[in-house]
Each structure stands twice: as C-alpha cells, then as structure tokens.
Amino acid sequence: MLNLQKSGGLAALILAATYITGFTIFLGFIDRTGYDGTAGDIRFLADNLQLMNFAMLLLYIVAGCALVVLGLALHHRLKPHTGPGLQVAGAFAIIWATIVLASGMVGLIGMEQIVDLAKTEPEQAASAWVAIAVVQDALGGGIELVGGVWIVLISAFALSAHQLPRWLNILGMVVGLAGILSVFPGLSDAVDIFGLGQIVWFIWAGIDLLRTRENSAGISS
C-alpha cells in the first residue's frame, strides 16, 4: 500500500504539471489572431496540428491515466478509516478518468479527420467540426461536475477521518464545489476556478502522499 501512496503522489504532481503545461501552451504559445469562425478553427488546426495533438495527449490521455492512479491511492489511503460510502467517491474517480480519456481520444481522432476532410470537402468539415467540438468540450472540461463531485467527496471523507492535511481537505471542497457549479449555464466561469484550484490541490496532495510513511498502526501521513 505504501508504494501505491507514493505512486499516487507522483500521479498528482503529473496532473499538476499537465495543467500548468496546458495553460502555458494555450496562453503563451498559441496565437489565434486571424482565425475567425468555424473555417478559422479548421485553418488553425491545420496550421497547429502537431502542437494541438501534443496538448491533447498531455491534458487528456496522460492526465486521465494519472487520475486512475491518484483515485486508487486516495481510496486505499482512506479505506481503513471510513465506511462503505467511500466506494461512491471511488466510482466518481473512475468515471472522471474515463470521461477525460474519452474526450482526449475524440479530440485526437477528430482533429486529424477534420484536417484531412477539409482538403476536399471544406463545408462538410466545418459541419463535422462543430459536432466534434461540442462533444469534446462537453466531455473534456466545459462542465466539471464529475470531477467536482469526486474532489468534494474525497475531501469530506478525508476531513472526517483526519486523513490528509485539514486545510487541503477544505481547499478540496471549495475547488470541488466550483466544479459542481459549472453545470449551471450562468456559472460556467466556475470552470476556471476549478482548473486553477486543482493545480494547488494536486501539488499539495501529491507532496503529502509522497511524504506518507508506514508505522505500526498502518499508513500514516
């Protein structure tokens, strides 16, 4: 179990790194000036396909795999100290990881197909891209309900079981609540709070898990 805790800590730091790198790519390296409308979106993809593929792999495929490891590590950390309700949190962790991975695969295949289709059928490519973009955004970050529920639940269980630092758990519940609120159209900006807050939560949780030690009473922080 100790090795799983260390793996979970590493996974949490990887997640933080993917978020930081993703923000850096989209805010610092990508210039969408002149790419207006759906046709502009497709031209942008064609001009930046390799960079977009890298970002998609990092933010969705790598992050999705890391979420599985982190979810399992936290589940096993809390299992000896909580009741069967923890299984609900574990289910949300797996569902979230699945959604993230699915979003990444839709994005990767969709971008390649759209760029190829646009060479011969630009109008069909534009229509198809609108549909793909909606699906990918719905799965991959437009709404963070599932991730928000998981972080709220895992933080609440950890707080009641006196596991993980108290203020980390409080931060987790605040960040998770922002993710849950993103399901409401008028509060869609809560996604940004969720994303930025997750970086802090992942780093803090990762450091705590990496510092975990085992004593005679079992796993201890």
DRENPA-3360 file (N, C-alpha, C; in nm, 2 decimals, always signed):
BEGIN
1 = MLNLQKSG = +0.08/-0.12/+0.00/+0.00/+0.00/+0.00/+0.09/+0.13/+0.00 ~ +0.20/+0.12/+0.07/+0.29/+0.23/+0.07/+0.34/+0.27/-0.07 ~ +0.37/+0.17/-0.15/+0.41/+0.20/-0.29/+0.30/+0.27/-0.37 ~ +0.17/+0.23/-0.34/+0.06/+0.29/-0.41/+0.04/+0.43/-0.37 ~ +0.07/+0.46/-0.24/+0.06/+0.60/-0.20/+0.17/+0.69/-0.27 ~ +0.29/+0.64/-0.28/+0.39/+0.71/-0.35/+0.36/+0.73/-0.50 ~ +0.30/+0.62/-0.56/+0.26/+0.63/-0.70/+0.15/+0.74/-0.71 ~ +0.06/+0.74/-0.62/-0.05/+0.84/-0.62/+0.00/+0.98/-0.61;
9 = GLAALILA = +0.11/+1.00/-0.52/+0.17/+1.13/-0.51/+0.23/+1.17/-0.64 ~ +0.30/+1.08/-0.70/+0.36/+1.11/-0.83/+0.26/+1.15/-0.93 ~ +0.15/+1.07/-0.93/+0.04/+1.09/-1.03/-0.02/+1.23/-1.01 ~ -0.04/+1.27/-0.88/-0.09/+1.41/-0.85/+0.00/+1.52/-0.91 ~ +0.13/+1.50/-0.89/+0.22/+1.60/-0.94/+0.22/+1.60/-1.09 ~ +0.21/+1.49/-1.15/+0.20/+1.48/-1.30/+0.07/+1.55/-1.35 ~ -0.04/+1.54/-1.28/-0.16/+1.61/-1.31/-0.14/+1.76/-1.30 ~ -0.08/+1.80/-1.20/-0.05/+1.95/-1.18/+0.04/+1.99/-1.30;
17 = ATYITGFT = +0.14/+1.92/-1.33/+0.23/+1.95/-1.44/+0.16/+1.96/-1.58 ~ +0.06/+1.87/-1.60/-0.02/+1.87/-1.73/-0.10/+2.00/-1.73 ~ -0.16/+2.04/-1.62/-0.24/+2.16/-1.62/-0.16/+2.28/-1.64 ~ -0.04/+2.29/-1.57/+0.05/+2.41/-1.59/+0.10/+2.41/-1.73 ~ +0.14/+2.30/-1.79/+0.19/+2.30/-1.93/+0.08/+2.34/-2.02 ~ -0.04/+2.29/-2.00/-0.15/+2.32/-2.09/-0.19/+2.47/-2.09 ~ -0.19/+2.53/-1.97/-0.22/+2.67/-1.96/-0.11/+2.75/-2.03 ~ +0.02/+2.70/-2.02/+0.13/+2.77/-2.08/+0.12/+2.76/-2.23;
25 = IFLGFIDR = +0.08/+2.64/-2.28/+0.07/+2.63/-2.43/-0.04/+2.72/-2.48 ~ -0.16/+2.72/-2.42/-0.27/+2.79/-2.48/-0.27/+2.94/-2.45 ~ -0.20/+2.98/-2.35/-0.19/+3.12/-2.32/-0.06/+3.19/-2.37 ~ +0.05/+3.10/-2.39/+0.17/+3.16/-2.42/+0.23/+3.13/-2.56 ~ +0.18/+3.01/-2.62/+0.24/+2.97/-2.75/+0.14/+2.97/-2.86 ~ +0.01/+2.98/-2.83/-0.09/+2.97/-2.94/-0.15/+3.11/-2.96 ~ -0.14/+3.15/-3.09/-0.20/+3.28/-3.13/-0.31/+3.25/-3.22 ~ -0.43/+3.28/-3.18/-0.55/+3.26/-3.27/-0.59/+3.38/-3.35;
33 = TGYDGTAG = -0.50/+3.48/-3.35/-0.54/+3.60/-3.43/-0.56/+3.57/-3.57 ~ -0.67/+3.62/-3.63/-0.69/+3.59/-3.77/-0.77/+3.46/-3.80 ~ -0.79/+3.38/-3.70/-0.86/+3.25/-3.72/-1.00/+3.27/-3.67 ~ -1.09/+3.33/-3.75/-1.22/+3.36/-3.71/-1.32/+3.26/-3.76 ~ -1.43/+3.23/-3.68/-1.53/+3.14/-3.72/-1.49/+3.00/-3.73 ~ -1.58/+2.91/-3.78/-1.56/+2.77/-3.79/-1.45/+2.74/-3.89 ~ -1.45/+2.82/-4.01/-1.34/+2.80/-4.11/-1.21/+2.83/-4.05 ~ -1.21/+2.94/-3.96/-1.08/+2.98/-3.90/-1.03/+2.87/-3.80;
41 = DIRFLADN = -1.13/+2.81/-3.73/-1.09/+2.70/-3.64/-1.02/+2.59/-3.72 ~ -1.07/+2.55/-3.83/-1.01/+2.44/-3.91/-0.88/+2.48/-3.97 ~ -0.86/+2.61/-4.01/-0.73/+2.65/-4.06/-0.63/+2.65/-3.94 ~ -0.68/+2.69/-3.83/-0.59/+2.69/-3.71/-0.55/+2.55/-3.68 ~ -0.64/+2.45/-3.69/-0.60/+2.31/-3.66/-0.49/+2.27/-3.76 ~ -0.52/+2.30/-3.89/-0.42/+2.26/-3.99/-0.29/+2.32/-3.97 ~ -0.28/+2.44/-3.93/-0.15/+2.51/-3.91/-0.08/+2.47/-3.78 ~ -0.16/+2.42/-3.68/-0.10/+2.39/-3.55/-0.13/+2.24/-3.50;
49 = LQLMNFAM = -0.15/+2.15/-3.60/-0.19/+2.02/-3.56/-0.10/+1.95/-3.47 ~ +0.03/+1.95/-3.49/+0.12/+1.88/-3.40/+0.12/+1.93/-3.26 ~ +0.11/+2.06/-3.25/+0.11/+2.12/-3.11/-0.02/+2.09/-3.04 ~ -0.13/+2.09/-3.12/-0.26/+2.06/-3.06/-0.27/+1.91/-3.02 ~ -0.21/+1.82/-3.10/-0.20/+1.68/-3.07/-0.12/+1.66/-2.94 ~ -0.01/+1.73/-2.93/+0.07/+1.72/-2.80/-0.01/+1.77/-2.68 ~ -0.08/+1.88/-2.70/-0.16/+1.93/-2.59/-0.27/+1.83/-2.55 ~ -0.34/+1.78/-2.65/-0.44/+1.68/-2.62/-0.39/+1.56/-2.55;
57 = LLLYIVAG = -0.28/+1.50/-2.60/-0.22/+1.39/-2.53/-0.19/+1.42/-2.39 ~ -0.13/+1.53/-2.36/-0.09/+1.57/-2.23/-0.21/+1.59/-2.14 ~ -0.30/+1.68/-2.18/-0.41/+1.72/-2.10/-0.52/+1.62/-2.08 ~ -0.53/+1.52/-2.17/-0.64/+1.42/-2.16/-0.59/+1.28/-2.14 ~ -0.50/+1.24/-2.22/-0.45/+1.10/-2.22/-0.36/+1.07/-2.09 ~ -0.26/+1.15/-2.08/-0.17/+1.14/-1.97/-0.24/+1.17/-1.84 ~ -0.32/+1.28/-1.84/-0.39/+1.32/-1.72/-0.50/+1.21/-1.68 ~ -0.57/+1.16/-1.78/-0.66/+1.05/-1.75/-0.60/+0.93/-1.68;
65 = CALVVLGL = -0.49/+0.89/-1.73/-0.42/+0.77/-1.67/-0.37/+0.81/-1.53 ~ -0.32/+0.93/-1.51/-0.28/+0.97/-1.38/-0.39/+0.98/-1.28 ~ -0.51/+1.02/-1.33/-0.63/+1.02/-1.24/-0.67/+0.89/-1.19 ~ -0.65/+0.78/-1.27/-0.68/+0.65/-1.22/-0.59/+0.61/-1.10 ~ -0.46/+0.64/-1.12/-0.36/+0.61/-1.01/-0.39/+0.69/-0.88 ~ -0.42/+0.82/-0.90/-0.44/+0.90/-0.78/-0.57/+0.86/-0.71 ~ -0.67/+0.83/-0.79/-0.80/+0.79/-0.73/-0.79/+0.66/-0.65 ~ -0.71/+0.57/-0.70/-0.69/+0.44/-0.63/-0.61/+0.47/-0.50;
73 = ALHHRLKP = -0.51/+0.55/-0.51/-0.42/+0.58/-0.40/-0.50/+0.64/-0.29 ~ -0.58/+0.74/-0.32/-0.66/+0.81/-0.21/-0.77/+0.71/-0.16 ~ -0.82/+0.63/-0.24/-0.92/+0.53/-0.20/-0.86/+0.44/-0.09 ~ -0.75/+0.39/-0.12/-0.68/+0.29/-0.03/-0.63/+0.37/+0.09 ~ -0.59/+0.49/+0.08/-0.55/+0.57/+0.20/-0.66/+0.59/+0.30 ~ -0.78/+0.61/+0.25/-0.90/+0.64/+0.33/-0.98/+0.51/+0.37 ~ -0.96/+0.41/+0.30/-1.05/+0.29/+0.32/-1.05/+0.24/+0.46 ~ -0.93/+0.23/+0.53/-0.93/+0.18/+0.67/-1.00/+0.27/+0.77;
81 = HTGPGLQV = -1.03/+0.39/+0.73/-1.08/+0.49/+0.83/-1.22/+0.54/+0.80 ~ -1.28/+0.49/+0.69/-1.41/+0.53/+0.66/-1.51/+0.41/+0.63 ~ -1.63/+0.44/+0.61/-1.73/+0.34/+0.58/-1.75/+0.31/+0.43 ~ -1.85/+0.23/+0.40/-1.87/+0.19/+0.26/-1.90/+0.30/+0.16 ~ -1.94/+0.42/+0.22/-1.97/+0.53/+0.13/-1.86/+0.58/+0.05 ~ -1.73/+0.54/+0.09/-1.62/+0.58/+0.02/-1.62/+0.52/-0.12 ~ -1.69/+0.41/-0.14/-1.70/+0.35/-0.27/-1.76/+0.44/-0.38 ~ -1.85/+0.52/-0.33/-1.91/+0.62/-0.42/-1.81/+0.72/-0.48;
89 = AGAFAIIW = -1.72/+0.76/-0.39/-1.62/+0.85/-0.43/-1.52/+0.78/-0.53 ~ -1.49/+0.66/-0.50/-1.41/+0.58/-0.59/-1.47/+0.56/-0.73 ~ -1.60/+0.54/-0.73/-1.67/+0.53/-0.86/-1.66/+0.66/-0.94 ~ -1.68/+0.77/-0.87/-1.67/+0.90/-0.94/-1.53/+0.93/-1.00 ~ -1.42/+0.88/-0.92/-1.29/+0.89/-0.97/-1.27/+0.82/-1.10 ~ -1.32/+0.70/-1.11/-1.30/+0.62/-1.23/-1.39/+0.68/-1.35 ~ -1.51/+0.72/-1.31/-1.59/+0.78/-1.42/-1.52/+0.91/-1.47 ~ -1.46/+0.99/-1.38/-1.40/+1.11/-1.43/-1.28/+1.08/-1.52;
97 = ATIVLASG = -1.20/+0.98/-1.48/-1.08/+0.94/-1.56/-1.13/+0.89/-1.70 ~ -1.24/+0.81/-1.70/-1.29/+0.76/-1.83/-1.34/+0.87/-1.92 ~ -1.41/+0.97/-1.86/-1.45/+1.09/-1.94/-1.33/+1.16/-2.00 ~ -1.23/+1.19/-1.91/-1.12/+1.26/-1.96/-1.05/+1.19/-2.07 ~ -1.03/+1.06/-2.06/-0.97/+0.98/-2.16/-1.05/+0.98/-2.29 ~ -1.18/+0.96/-2.28/-1.27/+0.96/-2.39/-1.26/+1.09/-2.47 ~ -1.26/+1.20/-2.39/-1.25/+1.34/-2.45/-1.12/+1.35/-2.53 ~ -1.01/+1.30/-2.48/-0.88/+1.31/-2.54/-0.88/+1.23/-2.67;
105 = MVGLIGME = -0.94/+1.11/-2.67/-0.95/+1.03/-2.79/-1.04/+1.08/-2.90 ~ -1.15/+1.14/-2.86/-1.24/+1.21/-2.95/-1.16/+1.33/-3.02 ~ -1.09/+1.40/-2.93/-1.02/+1.52/-2.98/-0.91/+1.48/-3.08 ~ -0.83/+1.38/-3.04/-0.72/+1.34/-3.13/-0.76/+1.29/-3.26 ~ -0.86/+1.20/-3.26/-0.91/+1.14/-3.39/-0.99/+1.25/-3.47 ~ -1.07/+1.33/-3.40/-1.15/+1.43/-3.46/-1.06/+1.53/-3.53 ~ -0.96/+1.58/-3.47/-0.87/+1.68/-3.53/-0.81/+1.63/-3.66 ~ -0.75/+1.51/-3.65/-0.69/+1.45/-3.77/-0.79/+1.44/-3.89;
113 = QIVDLAKT = -0.91/+1.38/-3.85/-1.01/+1.36/-3.96/-1.06/+1.49/-4.02 ~ -1.08/+1.59/-3.94/-1.13/+1.72/-3.99/-1.02/+1.79/-4.08 ~ -0.90/+1.78/-4.04/-0.79/+1.84/-4.12/-0.79/+1.78/-4.26 ~ -0.80/+1.64/-4.26/-0.79/+1.57/-4.39/-0.92/+1.60/-4.47 ~ -1.03/+1.60/-4.41/-1.16/+1.62/-4.48/-1.17/+1.76/-4.54 ~ -1.11/+1.86/-4.47/-1.11/+2.00/-4.51/-1.04/+2.02/-4.65 ~ -0.95/+1.93/-4.68/-0.87/+1.94/-4.80/-0.96/+1.92/-4.92 ~ -1.07/+1.84/-4.91/-1.15/+1.81/-5.02/-1.30/+1.85/-5.01;
121 = EPEQAASA = -1.34/+1.85/-4.88/-1.48/+1.89/-4.85/-1.49/+1.99/-4.74 ~ -1.46/+2.11/-4.76/-1.45/+2.21/-4.66/-1.58/+2.24/-4.59 ~ -1.69/+2.23/-4.66/-1.82/+2.26/-4.59/-1.86/+2.14/-4.50 ~ -1.84/+2.02/-4.55/-1.86/+1.90/-4.46/-1.77/+1.91/-4.34 ~ -1.65/+1.95/-4.36/-1.55/+1.95/-4.25/-1.60/+2.05/-4.14 ~ -1.65/+2.17/-4.19/-1.70/+2.27/-4.10/-1.82/+2.22/-4.01 ~ -1.91/+2.15/-4.08/-2.03/+2.09/-4.00/-1.98/+1.99/-3.91 ~ -1.89/+1.90/-3.95/-1.85/+1.79/-3.86/-1.77/+1.85/-3.74;
129 = WVAIAVVQ = -1.69/+1.95/-3.77/-1.61/+2.01/-3.66/-1.70/+2.07/-3.55 ~ -1.81/+2.13/-3.59/-1.90/+2.18/-3.49/-1.95/+2.07/-3.39 ~ -1.99/+1.96/-3.45/-2.04/+1.85/-3.37/-1.93/+1.79/-3.28 ~ -1.81/+1.77/-3.34/-1.70/+1.71/-3.26/-1.66/+1.81/-3.15 ~ -1.65/+1.94/-3.18/-1.61/+2.03/-3.07/-1.71/+2.03/-2.96 ~ -1.84/+2.02/-2.99/-1.94/+2.02/-2.88/-1.92/+1.90/-2.79 ~ -1.90/+1.78/-2.85/-1.88/+1.65/-2.78/-1.76/+1.66/-2.70 ~ -1.65/+1.70/-2.76/-1.52/+1.71/-2.69/-1.52/+1.80/-2.57;
137 = DALGGGIE = -1.59/+1.92/-2.59/-1.59/+2.02/-2.48/-1.68/+1.97/-2.37 ~ -1.79/+1.90/-2.40/-1.89/+1.85/-2.30/-1.82/+1.75/-2.22 ~ -1.74/+1.66/-2.28/-1.66/+1.56/-2.20/-1.54/+1.62/-2.13 ~ -1.47/+1.71/-2.20/-1.34/+1.74/-2.15/-1.32/+1.87/-2.08 ~ -1.42/+1.93/-2.02/-1.39/+2.05/-1.94/-1.49/+2.16/-1.95 ~ -1.59/+2.15/-2.04/-1.69/+2.25/-2.04/-1.77/+2.25/-1.92 ~ -1.79/+2.13/-1.86/-1.86/+2.11/-1.74/-1.78/+2.02/-1.65 ~ -1.75/+2.05/-1.53/-1.66/+1.97/-1.44/-1.74/+1.91/-1.32;
145 = LVGGVWIV = -1.86/+1.87/-1.35/-1.95/+1.81/-1.25/-1.89/+1.69/-1.18 ~ -1.84/+1.60/-1.27/-1.80/+1.47/-1.21/-1.67/+1.49/-1.13 ~ -1.57/+1.56/-1.19/-1.45/+1.59/-1.11/-1.48/+1.66/-0.98 ~ -1.57/+1.76/-0.99/-1.60/+1.83/-0.87/-1.66/+1.75/-0.76 ~ -1.75/+1.66/-0.80/-1.82/+1.57/-0.70/-1.71/+1.48/-0.64 ~ -1.62/+1.43/-0.72/-1.51/+1.34/-0.66/-1.43/+1.41/-0.56 ~ -1.38/+1.53/-0.60/-1.29/+1.61/-0.50/-1.37/+1.65/-0.38 ~ -1.50/+1.69/-0.39/-1.57/+1.72/-0.27/-1.59/+1.59/-0.18;
153 = LISAFALS = -1.62/+1.48/-0.24/-1.64/+1.36/-0.16/-1.51/+1.31/-0.09 ~ -1.40/+1.31/-0.17/-1.28/+1.25/-0.12/-1.23/+1.35/-0.01 ~ -1.25/+1.48/-0.02/-1.20/+1.57/+0.08/-1.29/+1.56/+0.20 ~ -1.42/+1.55/+0.19/-1.51/+1.53/+0.30/-1.48/+1.41/+0.38 ~ -1.45/+1.29/+0.31/-1.42/+1.17/+0.38/-1.28/+1.18/+0.45 ~ -1.19/+1.25/+0.38/-1.05/+1.27/+0.44/-1.06/+1.36/+0.57 ~ -1.14/+1.46/+0.56/-1.16/+1.55/+0.67/-1.22/+1.48/+0.79 ~ -1.33/+1.40/+0.77/-1.39/+1.33/+0.88/-1.31/+1.22/+0.94;
161 = AHQLPRWL = -1.22/+1.17/+0.86/-1.13/+1.06/+0.90/-0.99/+1.11/+0.95 ~ -0.98/+1.24/+0.95/-0.85/+1.30/+1.00/-0.73/+1.25/+0.92 ~ -0.75/+1.24/+0.79/-0.65/+1.20/+0.69/-0.63/+1.31/+0.59 ~ -0.50/+1.33/+0.55/-0.46/+1.44/+0.47/-0.47/+1.57/+0.55 ~ -0.39/+1.67/+0.52/-0.40/+1.80/+0.60/-0.54/+1.86/+0.60 ~ -0.58/+1.92/+0.71/-0.71/+1.98/+0.72/-0.74/+2.08/+0.62 ~ -0.65/+2.17/+0.60/-0.67/+2.28/+0.50/-0.67/+2.23/+0.36 ~ -0.60/+2.13/+0.33/-0.60/+2.06/+0.20/-0.74/+2.01/+0.17;
169 = NILGMVVG = -0.80/+1.95/+0.27/-0.94/+1.90/+0.25/-1.04/+2.01/+0.24 ~ -1.02/+2.12/+0.31/-1.11/+2.24/+0.30/-1.10/+2.30/+0.16 ~ -0.97/+2.31/+0.11/-0.95/+2.36/-0.02/-1.01/+2.27/-0.13 ~ -1.00/+2.14/-0.11/-1.06/+2.04/-0.20/-1.21/+2.06/-0.21 ~ -1.28/+2.08/-0.10/-1.42/+2.10/-0.10/-1.46/+2.23/-0.17 ~ -1.38/+2.34/-0.15/-1.41/+2.46/-0.22/-1.39/+2.45/-0.37 ~ -1.28/+2.38/-0.41/-1.25/+2.36/-0.55/-1.35/+2.27/-0.62 ~ -1.39/+2.16/-0.55/-1.48/+2.07/-0.60/-1.62/+2.14/-0.62;
177 = LAGILSVF = -1.66/+2.22/-0.52/-1.79/+2.29/-0.53/-1.79/+2.38/-0.66 ~ -1.67/+2.44/-0.69/-1.67/+2.52/-0.81/-1.69/+2.44/-0.94 ~ -1.64/+2.32/-0.94/-1.66/+2.22/-1.05/-1.81/+2.19/-1.06 ~ -1.87/+2.16/-0.95/-2.01/+2.13/-0.95/-2.10/+2.24/-1.00 ~ -2.06/+2.36/-0.96/-2.14/+2.48/-1.00/-2.13/+2.50/-1.15 ~ -2.03/+2.45/-1.21/-2.01/+2.48/-1.36/-2.12/+2.41/-1.44 ~ -2.20/+2.32/-1.38/-2.30/+2.26/-1.46/-2.42/+2.36/-1.49 ~ -2.42/+2.47/-1.41/-2.53/+2.57/-1.43/-2.48/+2.67/-1.54;
185 = PGLSDAVD = -2.55/+2.70/-1.64/-2.51/+2.78/-1.75/-2.46/+2.92/-1.71 ~ -2.53/+2.98/-1.61/-2.49/+3.11/-1.57/-2.36/+3.11/-1.49 ~ -2.31/+3.00/-1.45/-2.19/+2.99/-1.36/-2.08/+2.91/-1.43 ~ -2.08/+2.91/-1.56/-1.98/+2.84/-1.64/-1.84/+2.89/-1.61 ~ -1.82/+3.01/-1.57/-1.69/+3.06/-1.54/-1.62/+2.99/-1.42 ~ -1.71/+2.92/-1.34/-1.65/+2.84/-1.23/-1.55/+2.73/-1.27 ~ -1.56/+2.70/-1.40/-1.46/+2.60/-1.46/-1.32/+2.65/-1.44 ~ -1.30/+2.78/-1.46/-1.17/+2.84/-1.44/-1.12/+2.83/-1.30;
193 = IFGLGQIV = -1.21/+2.86/-1.20/-1.17/+2.84/-1.06/-1.14/+2.70/-1.03 ~ -1.21/+2.61/-1.09/-1.19/+2.46/-1.07/-1.05/+2.43/-1.12 ~ -1.02/+2.47/-1.24/-0.90/+2.44/-1.31/-0.77/+2.49/-1.23 ~ -0.78/+2.62/-1.20/-0.67/+2.68/-1.12/-0.65/+2.62/-0.98 ~ -0.77/+2.60/-0.92/-0.76/+2.54/-0.78/-0.71/+2.40/-0.78 ~ -0.74/+2.33/-0.89/-0.69/+2.19/-0.89/-0.54/+2.18/-0.89 ~ -0.48/+2.28/-0.96/-0.33/+2.28/-0.96/-0.27/+2.28/-0.82 ~ -0.32/+2.37/-0.74/-0.28/+2.38/-0.60/-0.31/+2.25/-0.52;
201 = WFIWAGID = -0.43/+2.20/-0.54/-0.48/+2.08/-0.47/-0.39/+1.96/-0.51 ~ -0.37/+1.94/-0.64/-0.29/+1.83/-0.69/-0.14/+1.84/-0.63 ~ -0.08/+1.96/-0.63/+0.05/+1.97/-0.58/+0.06/+1.94/-0.43 ~ -0.04/+1.99/-0.36/-0.04/+1.97/-0.21/-0.06/+1.83/-0.18 ~ -0.16/+1.77/-0.25/-0.20/+1.63/-0.22/-0.08/+1.54/-0.26 ~ -0.02/+1.57/-0.38/+0.10/+1.49/-0.42/+0.21/+1.49/-0.33 ~ +0.25/+1.61/-0.27/+0.35/+1.62/-0.17/+0.32/+1.54/-0.05 ~ +0.20/+1.55/+0.00/+0.15/+1.48/+0.12/+0.16/+1.33/+0.10;
209 = LLRTRENS = +0.12/+1.28/-0.02/+0.12/+1.13/-0.05/+0.27/+1.08/-0.06 ~ +0.35/+1.16/-0.12/+0.49/+1.12/-0.13/+0.56/+1.12/+0.00 ~ +0.52/+1.20/+0.10/+0.57/+1.20/+0.23/+0.51/+1.10/+0.32 ~ +0.42/+1.02/+0.27/+0.35/+0.92/+0.35/+0.45/+0.82/+0.40 ~ +0.43/+0.78/+0.53/+0.52/+0.67/+0.58/+0.43/+0.57/+0.65 ~ +0.48/+0.45/+0.67/+0.40/+0.35/+0.73/+0.46/+0.32/+0.87 ~ +0.36/+0.32/+0.97/+0.40/+0.28/+1.11/+0.33/+0.16/+1.15 ~ +0.34/+0.13/+1.28/+0.28/+0.00/+1.33/+0.13/+0.00/+1.32;
217 = AGISS = +0.07/+0.12/+1.31/-0.08/+0.14/+1.30/-0.13/+0.14/+1.16 ~ -0.03/+0.13/+1.06/-0.07/+0.13/+0.92/-0.02/+0.26/+0.85 ~ -0.08/+0.29/+0.74/-0.04/+0.41/+0.67/-0.07/+0.54/+0.75 ~ +0.03/+0.62/+0.75/+0.02/+0.75/+0.83/+0.08/+0.86/+0.75 ~ +0.03/+0.98/+0.76/+0.09/+1.09/+0.69/+0.21/+1.15/+0.77;
% end
